[in-house]
């Protein structure tokens, strides 16, 4: 029978279940230190994409057996020459042409859609770190992609926090942040801050190091923020936020967010931390990050591990994270393919 590729239809629960099991097997094999693959998050990814995206799913079957899948995100509001790909193959069916077939299917679809480049993430091992399958990077190179942005995943073990050191860092940050006040919330952004959050979210691709990645600033407004929040709620995401408000203007000028998935109470992701350029130099990034760590731990007593990604060239944020106790686990590279 060979390899066949079919679209994954959101209302085909049997196919969705099969694709979920592939994702779960890949996580168990390739990243066993992460939480179990979340069914609620996966089904929401299939049925409720983020605003501003058209998403195509395809499932590969090897001799009739589901063996891998491809997810393609096509931005509609910005970056309309670009696409993002996630391609996974069940560990039991690797090195049998499944990944190549999915890749070729995706390239045809993206060229038909007029896209000029596609980006995908590959995880690799760090010296002295846990083993990671090197096949992903080899595959990306073989199909003609180029490494565009290198990052490192770091983990904070919250059971070994140096509370005294954190208190000292926080006191120094509060002193440097005279004229600013911290505000906190959970889940959706309060209405009075949503425009400022949209501005900061939209700055991310301008302010964060991008290496050789060709990605333009995203167009983010309050409606898009609300759409993102609804999509995250459907995935079962629990989110904790701390931000800094400039007391002179009343504007929210710095923001940090942690999120937990529905499949594990012991694990969180440190998401965005960003400071408006006009308000840098007051340790607002450090302030919001430490404040938000305490915020999340107060409501999540089972939380013991927080992961975050930093571009290898983002020395400032790496320094902050290492002050908090984050330590390297593995590497992540964004590979970019011209179509």
C-alpha positions in Angstrom: 0.0 0.0 0.0 2.9 2.4 0.7 2.5 5.9 2.0 -0.7 7.9 1.6 -1.4 11.5 2.7 -4.9 12.8 3.5 -6.2 15.9 5.1 -7.1 15.7 8.8 -10.7 16.8 9.1 -11.6 18.4 12.5 -14.9 16.5 12.7 -13.3 13.1 12.1 -12.8 12.0 15.7 -11.1 8.7 14.7 -8.5 10.5 12.7 -8.0 13.2 15.4 -7.5 10.4 18.0 -4.9 8.7 15.8 -3.0 12.0 15.2 -3.1 12.7 19.0 -1.6 9.3 19.7 1.2 10.0 17.2 2.0 13.3 19.0 1.9 11.6 22.4 4.4 8.9 21.2 6.7 11.5 19.8 6.7 13.5 23.1 7.3 10.4 25.1 10.3 9.4 22.9 11.9 12.7 22.1 11.2 14.9 25.2 10.4 12.6 28.1 11.1 15.4 30.6 8.1 17.4 29.4 4.5 16.8 30.5 2.4 14.2 28.8 1.1 15.3 25.4 -2.1 17.2 26.2 -5.2 15.9 24.5 -7.3 19.0 25.3 -4.6 21.3 23.8 -4.2 19.1 20.7 -7.9 18.9 19.9 -8.2 22.7 20.4 -5.2 23.1 18.0 -7.1 21.1 15.4 -10.5 22.8 15.9 -9.8 26.3 17.2 -6.7 27.9 15.6 -5.2 31.2 16.7 -6.8 34.3 15.1 -5.2 35.4 11.9 -4.1 31.9 10.9 -5.3 29.5 8.2 -4.1 26.0 9.3 -3.8 22.9 7.2 -3.4 19.4 8.7 -2.4 16.3 6.9 -2.0 12.7 8.2 0.4 10.2 6.6 -0.4 6.5 6.7 2.1 3.8 6.1 0.4 0.6 4.7 -2.8 2.0 6.1 -1.5 2.7 9.6 -1.3 6.4 10.9 2.4 7.1 11.1 2.9 10.9 11.1 1.3 14.3 10.6 1.9 17.7 9.3 0.5 21.1 10.6 1.0 24.2 8.4 0.1 27.6 9.7 -0.4 30.3 7.1 -0.5 33.9 8.6 -3.2 36.1 7.1 -2.8 39.4 8.9 1.0 39.8 8.4 3.9 37.7 7.2 1.8 36.6 4.3 4.9 35.3 2.5 5.7 33.0 5.4 4.4 29.7 6.9 5.2 27.7 10.0 5.4 23.9 9.9 5.3 21.2 12.5 6.1 17.7 11.1 6.1 14.6 13.4 6.6 10.9 12.6 5.8 8.2 15.1 9.1 6.7 16.4 8.1 3.2 15.2 7.8 4.4 11.6 10.8 6.7 11.2 13.4 6.4 8.4 10.8 4.8 6.1 9.9 7.9 3.9 7.0 9.2 6.0 8.7 12.5 6.8 9.8 13.0 3.2 6.2 12.4 1.9 4.7 14.8 4.4 7.4 17.4 3.5 6.7 17.1 -0.2 3.0 17.4 0.4 3.5 20.5 2.4 5.8 22.2 -0.1 3.2 21.6 -2.8 0.5 23.1 -0.7 2.5 26.2 0.3 3.7 26.9 -3.3 0.1 26.7 -4.4 -0.8 29.2 -1.7 2.0 31.6 -2.9 4.2 31.3 0.2 7.9 32.0 -0.2 9.3 30.4 2.9 8.5 28.0 5.7 10.0 27.8 9.2 10.1 24.7 11.5 11.7 24.0 14.8 14.2 21.2 15.5 15.4 20.2 19.0 18.9 18.9 19.6 21.2 17.9 22.5 23.5 20.2 24.3 27.0 19.0 25.5 26.4 17.1 28.7 22.6 17.3 28.4 20.0 14.6 27.8 20.2 12.8 24.5 18.1 14.1 21.6 17.5 12.4 18.2 19.7 14.1 15.7 17.5 13.0 12.8 15.5 16.2 12.8 18.4 18.5 12.0 19.7 16.1 9.4 16.3 16.0 7.7 16.0 19.8 7.7 19.4 20.1 6.1 18.7 17.4 3.5 15.5 19.1 2.3 17.5 22.4 1.8 16.5 24.3 4.9 19.0 26.6 6.6 19.4 27.2 10.4 18.1 30.7 11.0 17.8 31.2 14.8 19.4 29.2 17.6 17.8 29.0 21.1 18.3 27.1 24.3 15.6 25.7 26.6 16.3 26.4 30.2 14.5 25.0 33.2 13.9 26.4 36.7 13.5 23.8 39.5 11.2 25.6 41.9 11.8 23.1 44.7 15.4 24.4 45.0 14.8 28.2 44.7 17.2 30.4 46.6 14.6 32.5 48.3 17.0 34.8 50.0 18.8 35.6 46.7 15.4 36.2 44.9 14.4 38.5 47.7 17.6 40.5 47.3 17.1 40.7 43.5 13.5 41.8 43.9 14.4 44.5 46.4 17.0 45.9 44.0 14.5 45.8 41.1 11.8 47.6 43.1 14.3 50.3 44.1 15.3 50.8 40.4 11.6 50.8 39.4 10.6 53.9 41.4 7.7 55.5 39.6 6.3 52.2 38.4 3.8 49.9 40.1 3.2 46.2 39.6 -0.2 44.9 38.7 -1.2 41.2 38.4 -4.0 39.2 36.9 -4.9 35.7 35.8 -6.3 34.5 32.4 -7.7 37.4 30.3 -6.2 40.9 30.3 -8.2 43.6 32.2 -9.9 45.9 29.7 -7.9 48.9 30.8 -4.6 47.2 29.8 -5.5 45.3 26.7 -4.4 48.0 24.2 -1.0 48.2 26.0 -0.6 44.4 26.0 -1.4 44.4 22.3 1.3 47.0 21.7 3.9 45.0 23.6 2.9 41.7 22.0 3.2 43.3 18.6 6.7 44.6 19.4 8.0 41.1 20.2 9.3 40.3 16.7 10.9 43.7 16.5 12.7 43.6 19.9 13.5 39.9 20.2 16.7 38.6 18.4 15.7 36.9 15.1 19.1 35.8 13.8 18.6 35.1 10.1 14.9 34.5 10.4 12.8 36.5 7.9 9.8 37.5 10.0 8.2 40.9 10.0 6.5 42.6 13.0 3.1 41.2 13.7 0.0 43.4 13.6 -1.6 43.0 17.0 -4.6 44.8 18.4 -7.0 44.3 21.2 -9.3 42.1 19.1 -6.5 39.8 18.3 -5.4 39.6 21.9 -9.0 38.6 22.8 -9.0 36.0 20.1 -5.7 34.6 21.4 -7.1 34.4 24.9 -10.2 32.6 23.8 -8.1 30.1 21.9 -5.8 29.5 24.9 -8.8 29.1 27.2 -10.1 26.3 24.9 -6.7 24.6 25.2 -7.1 24.6 29.0 -4.2 27.1 29.5 -3.9 28.6 33.0 -2.1 31.9 32.8 -0.5 34.2 35.3 0.6 37.8 34.5 2.5 40.6 36.2 3.0 43.9 34.5 4.5 47.3 35.4 2.5 50.4 35.0 4.2 53.8 34.6 2.5 55.9 37.3 3.1 59.1 35.3 1.2 58.1 32.2 -0.9 55.2 33.5 0.3 53.0 30.7 1.3 49.4 31.1 4.9 49.3 29.9 6.3 45.9 30.9 4.7 42.5 31.0 5.6 38.9 31.9 3.4 35.8 31.6 3.6 32.2 32.8 1.3 29.5 31.5 0.4 25.9 32.6 -1.2 23.3 30.4 -4.1 21.1 31.2 -2.1 17.8 31.3 0.2 18.5 34.3 0.1 20.8 37.3 3.8 20.3 38.0 5.0 22.2 34.8 4.8 25.7 33.4 6.2 27.7 30.5 7.7 31.1 31.0 6.2 32.9 28.1 6.7 36.5 27.0 8.7 39.0 29.1 9.0 42.4 27.4 9.6 46.0 28.3 8.7 49.0 26.2 12.1 50.4 24.9 11.3 53.9 26.3 11.1 52.4 29.8 14.2 50.1 29.8 16.9 50.6 32.4 14.7 50.3 35.4 14.9 46.5 35.9 11.3 46.1 34.9 11.9 42.7 33.2 13.5 41.3 36.3 10.8 42.9 38.5 7.9 41.4 36.6 9.5 38.0 36.2 10.2 37.6 39.9 6.9 39.0 41.0 5.1 36.6 38.5 7.0 33.6 39.8 5.6 34.3 43.3 2.2 35.0 41.8 2.0 31.6 40.0 3.5 29.6 43.0 0.9 31.1 45.3 -1.9 29.5 43.2 -0.1 26.4 41.9 1.4 24.5 44.8 2.3 21.5 42.7 4.4 23.6 40.3 8.0 22.4 40.4 9.4 23.0 36.9 9.3 26.0 34.6 10.8 25.9 31.1 11.6 28.9 28.8 13.4 29.4 25.5 15.9 32.1 24.8 17.6 33.0 21.6 21.3 32.2 22.0 22.1 35.9 21.3 19.6 37.3 23.8 22.3 37.8 26.5 20.2 40.2 28.6 17.3 37.8 29.1 19.6 34.9 29.6 21.3 36.8 32.3 18.0 37.5 34.1 16.9 33.9 33.8 20.2 32.5 35.1 19.9 34.9 38.1 16.5 33.3 38.8 18.0 29.8 38.6 17.2 28.6 35.1 19.7 26.1 33.7 20.1 24.8 30.2 18.4 21.5 29.1 18.6 21.3 25.3 18.9 23.4 22.1 16.2 24.5 19.7 16.8 25.8 16.2 14.4 27.4 13.8 15.2 26.1 10.3 14.0 28.2 7.3 13.3 26.8 3.9 13.0 29.0 0.8 10.2 27.7 -1.5 
